[in-house]
Amino acid sequence: MRWAWTMGLVSLAAGLAGCPKPQILRFTATPSIVCPGDAVTLSWDTNGSVWLEAIPALSGLGDRARSGTQTLPVREPTRFRLEVSRGSKTALTESEVLTPPRPVEYGVVDSGQPSPFTCRTEERVLETSLTLEEGNLSPQVTLGEVRNLNARTLVMDKAGTSATLDEGARSSAFEGQPALGRWRLRLPLDEGERCEDALEAVDGRLLLQFQLSCPR
């Protein structure tokens, strides 16, 4: 009996040691910036038992399947928390949804080949584009001021509207437009300046600040 009891403990310990750790393979809340009342879709993929909650609290969450999606409305900045468990082990992650008004920074970075920047020698500009998509923003989110965060003049175009912003300058030219969409961004070259010099002058990146808002 003593031998059988010892072997039972060994088998139990081996079983616990072989239990896979809880893993969160994916957890997203999209769009990440919404207007009050907009729907947010939660999507997750794990290998264990799932518990979902929100801060501030929202109804309709709690125990869920190890993988799935759920859509629910939010009315204020909300942090969603997912906890997955297997046996006595747990793993936790969070995803936050924000609501305007708030300033948000976006950028284009030259991270290698192919470069997102195009040198247009005839026009004497270094050009790129920035696209804000529905995974980032609700279609209800609109623009207020835009600000040039770069150490040189920037020309911005979107949906037929254009603005030239000096270093650190702000513009309300796009106010009221949907934030979603494609922006054309151009750096005018100085006399005798090469595109490589212009790119180096901004450390290989263009940064913008958008003041986002919601319809009243």
VOBA-1610 file (N, C-alpha, C; in pm, whole numbers, padded with zeros to 5 digits, always signed):
BEGIN
Met+00083-00120+00000Met+00000+00000+00000Met+00087+00126+00000Arg+00194+00119+00078Arg+00282+00235+00083Arg+00346+00260-00052Trp+00383+00153-00122Trp+00444+00166-00254Trp+00343+00226-00354Ala+00221+00180-00350Ala+00117+00230-00442Ala+00090+00377-00417Trp+00086+00417-00288Trp+00059+00558-00254Trp+00170+00648-00306Thr+00297+00602-00292Thr+00411+00679-00341Thr+00406+00694-00492Met+00376+00585-00560Met+00367+00590-00705Met+00255+00684-00749Gly+00147+00688-00670Gly+00037+00779-00703Gly+00081+00924-00697Leu+00162+00957-00595Leu+00214+01093-00584Leu+00305+01127-00702Val+00388+01031-00740Val+00477+01054-00854Val+00398+01079-00981Ser+00292+01000-01001Ser+00210+01016-01121Ser+00139+01150-01122Leu+00089+01191-01004Leu+00020+01320-00994Leu+00117+01434-01024Ala+00238+01429-00966Ala+00337+01534-00989Ala+00375+01541-01136Ala+00390+01425-01199Ala+00425+01423-01341Ala+00313+01483-01424Gly+00188+01455-01383Gly+00074+01512-01456Gly+00069+01662-01446Leu+00095+01716-01326Leu+00094+01861-01308Leu+00207+01928-01385Ala+00325+01863-01382Ala+00440+01921-01452Ala+00416+01925-01602Gly+00337+01829-01654Gly+00312+01824-01797Gly+00198+01911-01843Cys+00127+01978-01753Cys+00014+02063-01790Cys+00065+02188-01862Pro+00019+02212-01985Pro+00069+02330-02059Pro+00037+02460-01985Lys+00124+02557-01999Lys+00100+02688-01941Lys-00012+02759-02016Pro-00090+02842-01946Pro-00192+02919-02016Pro-00127+03019-02111Gln-00182+03028-02230Gln-00127+03118-02332Gln-00238+03204-02392Ile-00207+03332-02409Ile-00297+03424-02478Ile-00234+03450-02613Leu-00289+03390-02716Leu-00233+03402-02850Leu-00274+03532-02917Arg-00394+03581-02882Arg-00442+03706-02940Arg-00550+03764-02851Phe-00546+03897-02831Phe-00655+03968-02765Phe-00657+04111-02816Thr-00762+04148-02886Thr-00773+04282-02942Thr-00911+04341-02910Ala-00915+04472-02904Ala-01039+04548-02893Ala-01036+04652-03003Thr-01125+04640-03100Thr-01124+04730-03215Thr-01263+04787-03242Pro-01268+04913-03287Pro-01157+05008-03301Pro-01104+05048-03163Ser-00982+05101-03161Ser-00921+05138-03034Ser-00957+05281-02992Ile-01013+05360-03085Ile-01062+05495-03053Ile-01203+05506-03109Val-01300+05533-03023Val-01441+05534-03063Val-01512+05653-03002Cys-01630+05682-03053Cys-01717+05782-02993Cys-01813+05712-02898Pro-01864+05783-02795Pro-01957+05721-02701Pro-02076+05658-02772Gly-02104+05532-02738Gly-02212+05458-02800Gly-02169+05371-02916Asp-02047+05388-02965Asp-01997+05303-03073Asp-01973+05161-03024Ala-01979+05067-03118Ala-01955+04926-03085Ala-01807+04894-03094Val-01760+04815-03000Val-01623+04765-02997Val-01628+04613-03008Thr-01542+04556-03090Thr-01537+04412-03105Thr-01414+04356-03034Leu-01439+04266-02940Leu-01332+04193-02872Leu-01307+04063-02946Ser-01180+04030-02964Ser-01143+03906-03032Ser-01028+03841-02956Trp-01039+03712-02928Trp-00936+03646-02849Trp-00914+03502-02895Asp-00796+03453-02865Asp-00758+03315-02894Asp-00662+03271-02784Thr-00699+03169-02710Thr-00618+03121-02597Thr-00616+02969-02596Asn-00555+02911-02493Asn-00554+02765-02480Asn-00615+02721-02347Gly-00700+02805-02288Gly-00757+02768-02158Gly-00893+02831-02132Ser-00934+02828-02006Ser-01060+02887-01965Ser-01047+03039-01960Val-01144+03110-02016Val-01135+03254-02033Val-01234+03326-01942Trp-01184+03436-01881Trp-01270+03529-01807Trp-01246+03668-01864Leu-01355+03734-01905Leu-01348+03868-01961Leu-01416+03967-01868Glu-01354+04085-01848Glu-01417+04190-01771Glu-01374+04325-01826Ala-01446+04429-01784Ala-01417+04564-01831Ala-01410+04659-01713Ile-01328+04762-01726Ile-01314+04867-01625Ile-01331+05001-01696Pro-01441+05076-01669Pro-01555+05048-01580Pro-01632+04924-01626Ala-01707+04866-01534Ala-01775+04739-01560Ala-01880+04753-01670Leu-01891+04649-01752Leu-01994+04638-01855Leu-02064+04504-01841Ser-02193+04502-01866Ser-02268+04377-01858Ser-02240+04290-01980Gly-02265+04161-01966Gly-02251+04070-02079Gly-02115+04007-02095Leu-02026+04027-01997Leu-01894+03964-02003Leu-01889+03851-01902Gly-01770+03799-01873Gly-01757+03689-01778Gly-01693+03568-01843Asp-01741+03446-01809Asp-01684+03322-01864Asp-01708+03314-02014Arg-01604+03275-02087Arg-01614+03263-02232Arg-01535+03142-02280Ala-01563+03101-02405Ala-01487+02993-02467Ala-01343+03038-02486Arg-01255+02942-02508Arg-01113+02974-02517Arg-01080+03062-02638Ser-01165+03059-02741Ser-01148+03148-02856Ser-01284+03204-02895Gly-01286+03329-02943Gly-01414+03385-02984Gly-01409+03533-03009Thr-01526+03591-03037Thr-01542+03734-03056Thr-01669+03779-02985Gln-01674+03905-02949Gln-01793+03964-02888Gln-01794+04113-02917Thr-01912+04164-02953Thr-01928+04306-02984Thr-02022+04369-02881Leu-01982+04485-02830Leu-02062+04554-02730Leu-02033+04704-02735Pro-02130+04788-02696Pro-02110+04932-02701Pro-02032+04982-02580Val-01958+05092-02599Val-01890+05158-02488Val-01929+05306-02490Arg-01926+05369-02375Arg-01966+05509-02364Arg-01858+05599-02304Glu-01745+05538-02269Glu-01635+05614-02208Glu-01506+05534-02224Pro-01392+05594-02194Pro-01268+05517-02201Pro-01279+05390-02117Thr-01244+05277-02177Thr-01267+05147-02114Thr-01146+05057-02132Arg-01108+04989-02026Arg-00999+04892-02031Arg-01058+04752-02019Phe-01034+04670-02120Phe-01082+04532-02121Phe-00970+04440-02073Arg-01007+04347-01988Arg-00909+04255-01928Arg-00950+04111-01958Leu-00853+04034-02006Leu-00875+03892-02033Leu-00781+03810-01946Glu-00838+03712-01876Glu-00760+03620-01793Glu-00787+03478-01841Val-00680+03403-01867Val-00693+03265-01909Val-00627+03175-01805Ser-00689+03063-01775Ser-00636+02973-01672Ser-00632+02829-01722Arg-00530+02759-01675Arg-00518+02613-01694Arg-00468+02555-01562Gly-00551+02476-01497Gly-00516+02426-01365Gly-00502+02541-01267Ser-00389+02549-01199Ser-00365+02655-01101Ser-00291+02775-01161Lys-00261+02770-01291Lys-00183+02875-01354Lys-00275+02970-01430Thr-00237+03098-01430Thr-00316+03199-01502Thr-00225+03292-01582Ala-00283+03353-01684Ala-00216+03457-01763Ala-00316+03570-01784Leu-00266+03692-01789Leu-00354+03810-01794Leu-00302+03910-01896Thr-00393+03972-01970Thr-00356+04082-02059Thr-00472+04181-02066Glu-00443+04301-02117Glu-00544+04406-02125Glu-00539+04474-02260Ser-00651+04535-02299Ser-00659+04615-02421Ser-00748+04734-02391Glu-00702+04853-02429Glu-00773+04975-02391Glu-00840+05040-02511Val-00961+05092-02487Val-01035+05168-02587Val-01051+05311-02536Leu-01017+05408-02619Leu-01020+05549-02580Leu-01135+05620-02651Thr-01180+05731-02590Thr-01283+05813-02652Thr-01234+05958-02658Pro-01261+06028-02770Pro-01225+06171-02779Pro-01313+06252-02685Pro-01278+06383-02664Pro-01168+06454-02730Pro-01034+06422-02667Arg-00934+06408-02752Arg-00798+06381-02706Arg-00700+06398-02822Pro-00577+06441-02792Pro-00475+06445-02897Pro-00411+06306-02912Val-00387+06267-03035Val-00325+06137-03064Val-00215+06159-03167Glu-00101+06095-03146Glu+00012+06109-03238Glu+00019+05988-03333Tyr+00046+06019-03459Tyr+00067+05916-03560Tyr+00196+05949-03634Gly+00253+05849-03699Gly+00377+05875-03769Gly+00404+05777-03880Val+00501+05812-03965Val+00552+05726-04071Val+00702+05711-04048Val+00748+05588-04039Val+00890+05562-04005Val+00957+05488-04120Asp+01078+05534-04155Asp+01160+05467-04257Asp+01232+05351-04189Ser+01168+05232-04191Ser+01223+05118-04117Ser+01297+05018-04206Gly+01323+05054-04330Gly+01398+04963-04417Gly+01340+04959-04557Gln+01372+04851-04629Gln+01327+04836-04767Gln+01199+04753-04774Pro+01102+04796-04858Pro+01103+04922-04932Pro+01069+05039-04842Ser+01130+05153-04871Ser+01106+05272-04790Ser+00966+05326-04817Pro+00896+05377-04713Pro+00765+05438-04736Pro+00775+05578-04798Phe+00897+05629-04814Phe+00917+05763-04868Phe+00957+05757-05015Thr+00906+05852-05093Thr+00938+05863-05236Thr+00999+05999-05264Cys+01111+05999-05335Cys+01178+06124-05371Cys+01126+06171-05507Arg+01063+06287-05511Arg+01011+06343-05635Arg+01098+06464-05672Thr+01198+06435-05753Thr+01299+06538-05784Thr+01241+06653-05864Glu+01147+06626-05954Glu+01090+06734-06034Glu+01009+06830-05949Glu+00937+06775-05850Glu+00857+06860-05762Glu+00938+06913-05644Arg+01059+06860-05627Arg+01147+06902-05517Arg+01082+06874-05382Val+01028+06751-05366Val+00966+06713-05239Val+01002+06568-05206Leu+01000+06539-05077Leu+01006+06402-05026Leu+00865+06367-04982Glu+00808+06262-05038Glu+00666+06235-05019Glu+00641+06099-04955Thr+00535+06091-04873Thr+00488+05965-04818Thr+00339+05977-04792Ser+00280+05874-04736Ser+00137+05878-04704Ser+00111+05808-04572Leu-00002+05842-04513Leu-00045+05783-04386Leu-00192+05751-04400Thr-00229+05625-04372Thr-00368+05584-04382Thr-00420+05542-04245Leu-00528+05607-04201Leu-00593+05571-04076Leu-00711+05482-04109Glu-00712+05361-04052Glu-00810+05259-04089Glu-00908+05232-03974Glu-01015+05157-04008Glu-01122+05133-03911Glu-01076+05047-03794Gly-00966+04973-03810Gly-00914+04899-03696Gly-00862+04991-03587Asn-00826+05114-03626Asn-00775+05212-03531Asn-00881+05309-03482Leu-00972+05349-03573Leu-01066+05455-03542Leu-01207+05417-03584Ser-01304+05463-03506Ser-01443+05453-03547Ser-01469+05551-03661Pro-01558+05517-03755Pro-01594+05611-03862Pro-01656+05740-03810Gln-01704+05740-03684Gln-01766+05858-03626Gln-01665+05961-03579Val-01540+05922-03561Val-01438+06013-03507Val-01401+06117-03613Thr-01400+06244-03573Thr-01368+06353-03665Thr-01242+06426-03620Leu-01196+06516-03707Leu-01073+06590-03683Leu-01102+06728-03625Gly-01010+06770-03537Gly-01005+06908-03495Gly-00878+06967-03554Glu-00790+07017-03471Glu-00663+07068-03518Glu-00567+06956-03553Val-00477+06983-03648Val-00363+06896-03674Val-00237+06976-03646Arg-00133+06908-03601Arg-00009+06977-03566Arg+00111+06907-03628Asn+00202+06984-03683Asn+00326+06934-03739Asn+00430+06921-03628Leu+00472+06798-03597Leu+00568+06775-03490Leu+00712+06761-03543Asn+00732+06798-03670Asn+00863+06780-03732Asn+00942+06911-03735Ala+01073+06897-03746Ala+01163+07014-03741Ala+01178+07080-03877Arg+01072+07079-03957Arg+01073+07147-04086Arg+00930+07155-04139Thr+00912+07232-04245Thr+00780+07255-04304Thr+00722+07125-04361Leu+00591+07106-04342Leu+00521+06987-04389Leu+00395+07031-04463Val+00372+06970-04581Val+00250+06995-04658Val+00160+06872-04644Met+00036+06895-04600Met-00058+06786-04574Met-00178+06800-04668Asp-00221+06686-04727Asp-00338+06685-04815Asp-00429+06569-04776Lys-00559+06596-04772Lys-00656+06490-04746Lys-00792+06531-04802Ala-00849+06444-04886Ala-00985+06463-04937Ala-01006+06602-04998Gly-00907+06647-05075Gly-00920+06774-05144Gly-00884+06897-05064Thr-00846+06878-04938Thr-00805+06990-04853Thr-00654+06984-04833Ser-00588+07102-04838Ser-00443+07107-04824Ser-00405+07214-04722Ala-00297+07189-04649Ala-00245+07286-04553Ala-00094+07275-04547Thr-00027+07388-04539Thr+00118+07393-04523Thr+00148+07438-04381Leu+00220+07353-04306Leu+00246+07380-04165Leu+00396+07394-04142Asp+00437+07506-04085Asp+00576+07522-04045Asp+00605+07435-03923Glu+00732+07429-03885Glu+00771+07349-03768Glu+00687+07385-03645Gly+00621+07283-03586Gly+00542+07301-03465Gly+00409+07370-03485Ala+00375+07405-03609Ala+00252+07481-03635Ala+00128+07392-03628Arg+00013+07456-03605Arg-00117+07390-03601Arg-00205+07443-03713Ser-00302+07359-03756Ser-00396+07402-03858Ser-00534+07344-03828Ser-00637+07424-03853Ser-00776+07377-03838Ser-00840+07355-03975Ala-00757+07346-04081Ala-00809+07333-04217Ala-00891+07206-04237Phe-00862+07101-04158Phe-00930+06973-04176Phe-01042+06952-04073Glu-01072+07052-03996Glu-01168+07040-03886Glu-01304+06991-03937Gly-01359+06890-03868Gly-01490+06836-03903Gly-01484+06720-04000Gln-01371+06699-04067Gln-01359+06586-04158Gln-01347+06455-04080Pro-01392+06343-04139Pro-01366+06213-04076Pro-01216+06191-04062Ala-01174+06136-03949Ala-01031+06111-03930Ala-00983+05995-04017Leu-01073+05902-04048Leu-01035+05790-04133Leu-00997+05838-04272Gly-00905+05765-04334Gly-00870+05796-04472Gly-00720+05811-04493Arg-00685+05851-04614Arg-00545+05859-04655Arg-00496+06003-04655Trp-00381+06024-04593Trp-00315+06154-04591Trp-00194+06149-04682Arg-00178+06253-04765Arg-00057+06270-04845Arg+00032+06371-04773Leu+00155+06333-04746Leu+00248+06414-04667Leu+00372+06444-04750Arg+00411+06573-04756Arg+00526+06613-04837Arg+00618+06707-04760Leu+00747+06680-04773Leu+00850+06768-04719Leu+00916+06843-04834Pro+00894+06974-04848Pro+00961+07050-04954Pro+01112+07051-04930Leu+01188+07035-05036Leu+01334+07035-05026Leu+01388+07177-05037Asp+01490+07206-04957Asp+01557+07335-04967Asp+01646+07338-05093Glu+01690+07455-05131Glu+01776+07470-05247Glu+01903+07386-05230Gly+01926+07298-05327Gly+02046+07214-05324Gly+02036+07094-05231Glu+01926+07077-05163Glu+01911+06966-05068Glu+01870+06838-05139Arg+01925+06726-05095Arg+01886+06596-05148Arg+01777+06536-05060Cys+01701+06440-05117Cys+01597+06373-05039Cys+01656+06302-04918Glu+01775+06244-04936Glu+01841+06175-04825Glu+01869+06272-04710Asp+01906+06396-04744Asp+01934+06496-04641Asp+01806+06534-04566Ala+01696+06548-04641Ala+01568+06583-04578Ala+01521+06474-04485Leu+01539+06348-04527Leu+01497+06236-04443Leu+01582+06228-04317Glu+01712+06253-04331Glu+01801+06253-04215Glu+01766+06366-04118Ala+01721+06479-04173Ala+01688+06594-04089Ala+01570+06568-03997Val+01484+06472-04033Val+01370+06438-03947Val+01389+06299-03883Asp+01515+06254-03879Asp+01549+06124-03816Asp+01473+06007-03877Gly+01444+06016-04008Gly+01380+05904-04077Gly+01235+05882-04042Arg+01167+05986-03994Arg+01027+05968-03958Arg+00952+06101-03966Leu+00823+06090-03990Leu+00734+06206-03985Leu+00632+06183-03875Leu+00614+06284-03789Leu+00521+06272-03678Leu+00414+06381-03686Leu+00290+06341-03659Leu+00176+06432-03661Leu+00095+06414-03535Gln+00032+06522-03494Gln-00061+06514-03381Gln-00199+06557-03429Phe-00298+06470-03408Phe-00435+06499-03445Phe-00517+06521-03318Gln-00593+06628-03315Gln-00690+06648-03208Gln-00821+06585-03255Leu-00857+06474-03194Leu-00976+06400-03236Leu-01098+06443-03155Ser-01215+06434-03219Ser-01338+06471-03151Ser-01452+06382-03201Cys-01569+06402-03145Cys-01688+06327-03184Cys-01802+06424-03213Pro-01895+06387-03303Pro-02010+06474-03329Pro-02090+06498-03201Arg-02139+06619-03185Arg-02218+06649-03066Arg-02366+06623-03090
//
